Amino acid sequence: MFCSISRTCSGELTECDDILSTWVNQLNSKDSSINVTTDLEVNRQLPYLDICITRRDDKFCTKVYRKSCNTNQVPAFSSYTETRYLRAAIRSDCTRAIRYCSSMRDRQQELDFIRQKFHHHGYPRSFIDSAIQKTRTDLRLKARALPAPPSANSHPAPVRVSVPFAGPLFYQLKREASKIGIQLVSKPSVTIGSLLCSKAKHHLPKLQQSNVIYRIECSCQVDGDPMVYIGETDRAMYRTVLCRLLPAGRAGLVCRRWKSAPPPPATAAAAAVSAEPFLTGTSSTYVEEMYSWDAHFSRVAPGAAPGAAYVPPPQLKPPSAGTAPLSALVAPSAGGVVSGAAPSAEEIQDHLSVTGLIRSYQIRGHLVARLDPLEIERKPVETASEIVVRGYMKTFDEQDMDRVFQLPSSTFIGGREKALPLREIVNRLEQAYCRSIGVEYMYINDLEQCSWIRQRIETPGVLSATKEQKRVLLARLARASGFESFLARKWSSEKRFGLEGGEVLIPAMKHIIDVSSAMGVESFVMGMSHRGRLNVLANICRKPLEQIFAQFAALEVADEGSGDVKYHLGTYVERLNRVTNKNVRMAIVANPSHLEAADPVVQGKTRAEQFYRGDTEGNKVMSILLHGDAAFSGQGVVYETIHLSDLPAYTTHGTIHIVVNNQIGFTTDPRLTRSSPYCTDVARVVNAPIFHVNGDDPEAVMHVCQIAAEWRNTFHKDVVIDIVSYRRNGHNEIDEPMFTHPFMYTKVRGTPGILQKYSEKLIEEGVVTEREFKDVVNRYENICETALEASKKETQVYNKHWIDSPWSGFFEGKDPLKMSTTGVGEETLAHIGRRVSSAPPNAENFEIHRGLQRVLNGRMELLESRQVDWALAEAMAFGSLLKEGVHVRLSGQDVERGTFSHRHHVMHHQKVDMATYCPLQHLYPDQAQYTICNSSLSEFGVLGFELGFSLTNPNALVCWEAQFGDFCNTAQVIIDQFIASGQAKWVRQSGLTLLLPHGMEGMGPEHSSARLERFLQLCSEDPEYFPPFAADEFAIRQLHECNMIVANATLPSNYFHLLRRQILLPFRKPLILMAPKQLLRHPSARSSFDDMREGTQFRR
């Protein structure tokens, strides 16, 4: 009992207290067990259980009373508690808030408190909001479903009768009793589980099986007859049958009397109970007869064949006079099964053969596709045809070709038709899979993705192009072919690695860009080898032709750098896409002669652009990689790069790979360069669909490009286009291919170019006239002539015109010879040090390893003495840069823990899988993002990726750490061709940092050296020449003039300054840093805060 007493009127207080006190004393004196007390409001509030009664504006309001003993006690989100219990905790508090709070203001404050409380214990905000919204919805629905208050005209309450539970029969009786106003209630003393026999007559089917009929005999009896549960399984069988034995599946679960000898079907049909309101397939009698296994096995026992043992389902009642059965209204199709009749084994086999035939085309149709423009068959066609077709056609003859078969749901060849003659089925499968396009996709695990591709390949008419599309395609082919023929005439003896024979690549790339731009992509990062690069620069990027033609002249370089051959150069352009009327950015990454070496660089640059734009799904930035057939199957870096495609820290959310397949590798036949049937088989490991297409069928190429662009922007996964073409010249324009491939090049010389063949086709179709076609060719010829005249006026070439990663504004307003100090304030050092030396904030709910706790305790002891070791110095360098808004990325094998178990930037919960905590990601509320990621077991691919990442933004510290074991030499191509010489060749700076374990540690020759001497040899400085720089500028000038910085730090403070100097320099240079294992924990390898404070810097 409680009493609330107002103290606003002092005149009445004494009288009220006296009356209440007298009444309480009299009540308590009646018996010793009575103990009535009074509670008085405090601050106009009176708590009672979970409710707090509040006086507000002389009115009583209620809200939730937060008890100090358990208000903040909730299960931690990272604990072992099941998700449903975590959600129930939120919903319980939310229900109290909605029910107890009488005002909207109090209710909202309580819900905000709930959000803050649970989020503090690690609950994601989305999880909390979802639970609150669900609670609100449920309470709202319950409020609507409440019965209306009884009125004078309402019916009396029904009579309730408690009876023993008798299985499903109880529910039938309950329905009948409700019609006369009696409500049956079952007694809980008898459970369904107790009614089950220990040995069922027919065992339950396996949980994985669905749509299986089962019977369970029960021990209960009605009128002396046993009862039987009958039902059909579905995916909910485990819950519905094994747990509670309630109705399961579409047919329900019925409990009926079962005689020892079931009546024949005719008797059962005649005995259908007319009183039952549901005369359908779910009626009890119908279920008993249709699902009776006894009738089936009774016919099998005498020796009847399985087909003859089939028992058709019974009819509920005979048709009325003057009516015909439904099967009579449907005309049977030729070769089809008459409705209502049992199919014969032969008919079933024929339909299975048709389904297998369709499946075979989908899986193996590419083996017999007409992909080679030269029609040089290098595969056993007869064997392939036997595999694809004849195995399923053995049971059919010519008469069967006109039989109509129902199409399975796994094909789209019918369009809107559900059945087709066998002849038409084969024809449509041939059109879809065995013409100019061969598709490999049936190994993809996702059924939705397979169906998506199948619909775009099989649907009739998908290859038809409009008249306008054909005209655009012809114009783009004219530009691609015209560019190559112009160069061939003007510089016939110059190496240019032209695209003759594969000119369809240009309209293919343009179509991919058009479709992707229409779907929202704004930036395209491309990588390719030498073949066709000049054509791509001219017609895809629209690089000024005069700059391209100037590269053929022997002109001096006006700016710094040695330059590179013209077919290695990259570029960056921003232009308007006239098809979509949107601005797009295009970058082609410069590449060395090492084929495919630029692949991971492109992926890293793409990932970086996505990161800095906040493009977490790859909707704005995408990559396109062009490959050669021999290199795509032969270079290991291709495999390393493709395997990065789905890794969380490396994915670019889908890359379109285009293989310019000229069916030869320099002078080597493809049958001698790979063991796989196709050069593209490496892409199968990531479930990427592969489209092989004849390069001399431009419309088929455009269709494939349309599908590829839509695939990438729909599923954000890799896709491969294999354009099977040829190389009209040798390896280059002055190479003689007849030495090694006389048969092939005899075919080539007798094959007209693609522009000639396609123009003749369109002229014949009436799409264009011959005059219109010649005008298109002549117009581009005039453009090239004009650009050539302009190029002759050039006296110098500029390397800056070919920068693929420009840093807008980075070098402006900076003194290139200014050396800044790299120290930071002691408060910053101490704050970062404490954070990385402490357990997670919710340490009671996040259990770390005991050994790690000892490491953290040791760091704390160092901080108390103002000392740092190697790991603390690194963390302070990273943390201080993060505070200044500089993104830090550390990648490599085992970098989260550290190769020598010294870093521990990622802490792992010891009892919860994948629960981690990174202190450097929680230093300051407005810090930059810190990315630390263990890489795949790859050096070439991952180092190239990190190099590409560093090219996008100079204001980021990108580090790659090699594994202990001298493994950096596996990535020597990236070091030699990109890091050491990239600036000289392509005027491209990079601040990439390489952390290389190094030192004679007694682990043998395989774990002792990072090959310091190699990096010193790669440096561009002359060791015997001392430059005449002024003393105060010597250090900064030396760094500015070198191609990379090689250092071997022995103190944590110098390591700290080297990392920070990478960002504070007014330019960017690669840093090669030797990291001795011994110094990571050596007692002498310590530095004081005084060596890292403001005003300090690296000391030689």
BELDARA-V44909 format. One record per pair of residues at least 24 apart in sequence whose ideal C-beta (glycine too) atoms are under 7 Angstrom apart, sorted by the first residue. I is the first residue (numbers start at 1). J is the second residue. Records with the same first field share a line. If there is no record, write none. Layout:
I = J / J
This chain:
1 = 36
2 = 38 / 39 / 48
3 = 38 / 39
4 = 41 / 46 / 53
5 = 40
50 = 96 / 100
51 = 100
61 = 102 / 103 / 106
62 = 100 / 101 / 102
63 = 100 / 101 / 106 / 110
64 = 96 / 97 / 100 / 101 / 110
72 = 117
74 = 117 / 118 / 121
76 = 121 / 122 / 842 / 845
77 = 121 / 122 / 123
78 = 122 / 845 / 846 / 909 / 912 / 915
79 = 845
87 = 131
90 = 114 / 118 / 128 / 131 / 132
91 = 131 / 134 / 135
94 = 131 / 132 / 135
95 = 135 / 139
98 = 136 / 139
122 = 842 / 845
158 = 182 / 183
159 = 183
160 = 185
161 = 185
162 = 187
163 = 187
164 = 190
165 = 190
166 = 220
167 = 192 / 195 / 218 / 220 / 227 / 255
168 = 253 / 254 / 255
169 = 222 / 255
192 = 245
195 = 219 / 220
202 = 293
204 = 241
205 = 233
207 = 237 / 238
209 = 233
210 = 234 / 235
213 = 291
215 = 293
222 = 257
223 = 257
225 = 257 / 258 / 259
226 = 258
227 = 255 / 257 / 258
228 = 256 / 258
229 = 253 / 255
230 = 254 / 287 / 288 / 291
251 = 282 / 287
252 = 282
254 = 284 / 287
256 = 284 / 288
262 = 292 / 294 / 295
265 = 289 / 314
268 = 314
269 = 314 / 315 / 316 / 317
272 = 316 / 317
279 = 316
286 = 314 / 316
289 = 314
290 = 314
307 = 342 / 344 / 345
310 = 342
312 = 342
333 = 404 / 419
334 = 402 / 403 / 404
335 = 403 / 404 / 405
336 = 404
349 = 395
350 = 395
351 = 405
353 = 392 / 395
354 = 405 / 422 / 425
355 = 408
356 = 392
357 = 392
358 = 408 / 411 / 429
360 = 388 / 392
361 = 388 / 429 / 433
362 = 433 / 442 / 454
363 = 442
364 = 388
365 = 429 / 433 / 434 / 438
366 = 433 / 438 / 439 / 440 / 692
368 = 434
369 = 433 / 434 / 435 / 437 / 438 / 692
370 = 435 / 436 / 694
371 = 438 / 692 / 694 / 724
372 = 724
373 = 694 / 695 / 696 / 724 / 725 / 726 / 751
374 = 726 / 744 / 747 / 748 / 751
376 = 744 / 747
378 = 671
396 = 422
411 = 454 / 458
412 = 454 / 455 / 458 / 459
413 = 458
415 = 459 / 460
428 = 460
432 = 457 / 458
436 = 693 / 694 / 697 / 700
437 = 691 / 693 / 700 / 704
438 = 692
439 = 691
440 = 689 / 690
441 = 689
443 = 684 / 687
444 = 687 / 689
445 = 687
449 = 715
453 = 689
456 = 707
462 = 703
463 = 699 / 700 / 703
465 = 699 / 702
467 = 767
470 = 762 / 767
471 = 767 / 768
473 = 507 / 698 / 702
474 = 758 / 759 / 762 / 768
475 = 776
476 = 506 / 507 / 510
477 = 503 / 504 / 507 / 698 / 754 / 755 / 758
478 = 755 / 776 / 777 / 780
479 = 506 / 539 / 780
480 = 506 / 507 / 535 / 539
481 = 753 / 755
482 = 777 / 780 / 781
483 = 535 / 538 / 539
484 = 535
486 = 781 / 784
490 = 788
491 = 552
493 = 734
494 = 552 / 733
495 = 732 / 733 / 734
496 = 534 / 567 / 733
497 = 530 / 531 / 567 / 732
498 = 729 / 733
499 = 531 / 532 / 535
500 = 728 / 729
501 = 662 / 725 / 726 / 727 / 728
502 = 532 / 660 / 662 / 695 / 723 / 725
503 = 754 / 755
504 = 695 / 698 / 701 / 723 / 725 / 754
505 = 532 / 658 / 660 / 723
506 = 535 / 539 / 540
507 = 698 / 702
508 = 658 / 701 / 705 / 723
509 = 536 / 540 / 624
510 = 540
511 = 702 / 705 / 706
512 = 624 / 656 / 705 / 708 / 709
513 = 577 / 584
514 = 577 / 579 / 580
515 = 706 / 709 / 710
516 = 622 / 709 / 713
517 = 577 / 580 / 582 / 584
518 = 580
519 = 713
520 = 619 / 620
521 = 620 / 622 / 713
522 = 584 / 585 / 620
523 = 585 / 609 / 620 / 621
524 = 584 / 585 / 586 / 622 / 624
525 = 587 / 589 / 602 / 605 / 606 / 609 / 621 / 623
526 = 586 / 587 / 588 / 602 / 624
527 = 589 / 591 / 598 / 599 / 601 / 602 / 625 / 626
528 = 588 / 626
529 = 591 / 595 / 628 / 631
530 = 567 / 568
531 = 628 / 660
532 = 660
533 = 567
534 = 566 / 567
536 = 588
537 = 571 / 588
540 = 586
541 = 571 / 573 / 586 / 588
542 = 573 / 575
543 = 571 / 573
545 = 784 / 787
546 = 787 / 790 / 791
547 = 801
549 = 787 / 788 / 791
550 = 791 / 794 / 797
551 = 797
555 = 794 / 795 / 796 / 797
556 = 796
557 = 797 / 799
558 = 796 / 797 / 798
559 = 798 / 799 / 800 / 987
560 = 987
561 = 799 / 983 / 984 / 985 / 987
562 = 984 / 985
563 = 799 / 985
564 = 985 / 986
568 = 592
569 = 802
570 = 802 / 804 / 986
571 = 802 / 804
572 = 803 / 804 / 805 / 806
587 = 804 / 805
588 = 804
589 = 804
590 = 804 / 986 / 988
592 = 977
594 = 973 / 977
595 = 628 / 631 / 635
596 = 627 / 631 / 635 / 637 / 638
597 = 637 / 944 / 973 / 977
599 = 625 / 637 / 638 / 641
600 = 637 / 640 / 641 / 941 / 944 / 945 / 948
601 = 944 / 947 / 948 / 978
602 = 948
603 = 641 / 644 / 652 / 655 / 945 / 948
604 = 944 / 945 / 946 / 947 / 948 / 949
605 = 805 / 948 / 949 / 951 / 952
606 = 652
607 = 650 / 652 / 949
608 = 948 / 949 / 952 / 953
609 = 952
610 = 652
612 = 952 / 953
617 = 653 / 716
618 = 652 / 653 / 654 / 716
622 = 654 / 712
623 = 652 / 655
624 = 656 / 658
625 = 655 / 657
626 = 658 / 660
627 = 657 / 659
628 = 660
629 = 659 / 661 / 662 / 663 / 665 / 670 / 679
630 = 665 / 668 / 673
632 = 659 / 679 / 680 / 682
633 = 673 / 674 / 676 / 679 / 682
634 = 673 / 674
637 = 940 / 941
638 = 682
639 = 682
640 = 938 / 940 / 941
641 = 941
642 = 682 / 683 / 685 / 686 / 718
643 = 936
644 = 936 / 941 / 945
645 = 686 / 718
646 = 686
647 = 936
649 = 931 / 933
650 = 945
653 = 716
654 = 712 / 716 / 717 / 718
655 = 718
656 = 708 / 709 / 712 / 719
657 = 683 / 718 / 720 / 721
658 = 721 / 723
659 = 720 / 721 / 722 / 723
660 = 723 / 725
661 = 722 / 723 / 724 / 725
662 = 725 / 726 / 727
663 = 724 / 726
664 = 727 / 741
666 = 731
667 = 731 / 740
678 = 722
680 = 720 / 722
683 = 718 / 720
686 = 718
688 = 717 / 718 / 719 / 720
689 = 719
690 = 720 / 722
691 = 720 / 721 / 722
692 = 722 / 724
693 = 721 / 722 / 723 / 724
694 = 724
695 = 723 / 724 / 725
696 = 754 / 757
698 = 754 / 758
799 = 987
800 = 987
802 = 986
803 = 987 / 988
804 = 988
805 = 951 / 952 / 988
807 = 954
810 = 954
814 = 1066
815 = 1066
816 = 1040 / 1066 / 1067
817 = 1033 / 1036 / 1037 / 1040
818 = 1066
819 = 1035 / 1036
820 = 1064
821 = 1095 / 1096 / 1097
822 = 1057 / 1060 / 1061 / 1064 / 1097 / 1098
823 = 1092 / 1093 / 1094 / 1095 / 1096 / 1097
824 = 880 / 1092 / 1094
825 = 1094
826 = 1089 / 1093
828 = 880 / 883
829 = 876 / 1089 / 1092
830 = 863
832 = 875 / 876 / 879 / 880 / 923
833 = 863 / 872 / 876
834 = 863
835 = 919 / 923
836 = 875 / 919 / 920
837 = 863
840 = 907 / 917
846 = 909 / 917
847 = 909 / 910 / 911
848 = 907 / 910
849 = 910
852 = 904 / 907
855 = 904
866 = 1088 / 1089
867 = 1086 / 1088
868 = 1052 / 1086 / 1087
869 = 1052 / 1085 / 1086
870 = 902 / 1052 / 1055 / 1079 / 1080 / 1085
871 = 902 / 903
872 = 1052
873 = 1052 / 1053 / 1055 / 1056 / 1087
874 = 1055 / 1059
875 = 920
876 = 1056 / 1092
877 = 1056 / 1059 / 1060
878 = 920 / 930
879 = 920 / 923
880 = 1060
881 = 957 / 1060 / 1063
882 = 920 / 923 / 927 / 928 / 930
883 = 923 / 924 / 927
885 = 928
886 = 928 / 955 / 956 / 957 / 1063
887 = 928 / 929 / 956
888 = 930 / 957
889 = 931 / 949 / 956 / 958 / 959
890 = 932 / 959 / 961
891 = 933 / 935 / 942 / 946 / 960
892 = 935 / 942 / 960 / 961 / 962
893 = 934 / 935 / 937 / 963
894 = 934 / 963
895 = 932 / 934 / 961
896 = 932 / 934
899 = 963 / 964 / 997
900 = 964 / 1077 / 1080
902 = 1080 / 1081
905 = 932
906 = 932
939 = 967 / 968 / 970 / 971
940 = 970 / 971 / 973 / 974
943 = 971 / 974
944 = 974
946 = 992
947 = 974 / 978 / 979 / 990 / 992
950 = 990 / 991 / 992
951 = 988 / 990
954 = 991 / 1068
955 = 1063
957 = 993 / 1059 / 1062 / 1063
958 = 992 / 993
959 = 993 / 995
960 = 992 / 994
961 = 995
962 = 996 / 997
964 = 997 / 1007
965 = 1006 / 1007
966 = 1006 / 1007 / 1009 / 1010
968 = 994 / 996 / 1010
969 = 1011
979 = 1044 / 1070
980 = 1018 / 1043 / 1044
983 = 1043
984 = 1043
989 = 1067 / 1068
990 = 1068 / 1070
991 = 1062 / 1068 / 1069
992 = 1070
993 = 1062 / 1071 / 1073
994 = 1071 / 1072 / 1073
995 = 1073 / 1075
996 = 1072 / 1073 / 1074 / 1075
997 = 1075 / 1077
998 = 1074 / 1075 / 1076
999 = 1076 / 1077 / 1078
1001 = 1077 / 1078
1010 = 1074
1012 = 1074
1015 = 1046 / 1072
1016 = 1046
1019 = 1043 / 1044 / 1046
1039 = 1065 / 1069
1040 = 1067
1042 = 1069
1044 = 1069 / 1070 / 1072
1045 = 1069 / 1070 / 1071 / 1072
1046 = 1072
1047 = 1071 / 1073
1048 = 1074
1049 = 1073
1050 = 1079
1051 = 1085 / 1087
1052 = 1085 / 1086 / 1087
1053 = 1087 / 1091 / 1092
1054 = 1098 / 1099
1056 = 1092
1057 = 1097 / 1098
1058 = 1098
1061 = 1098
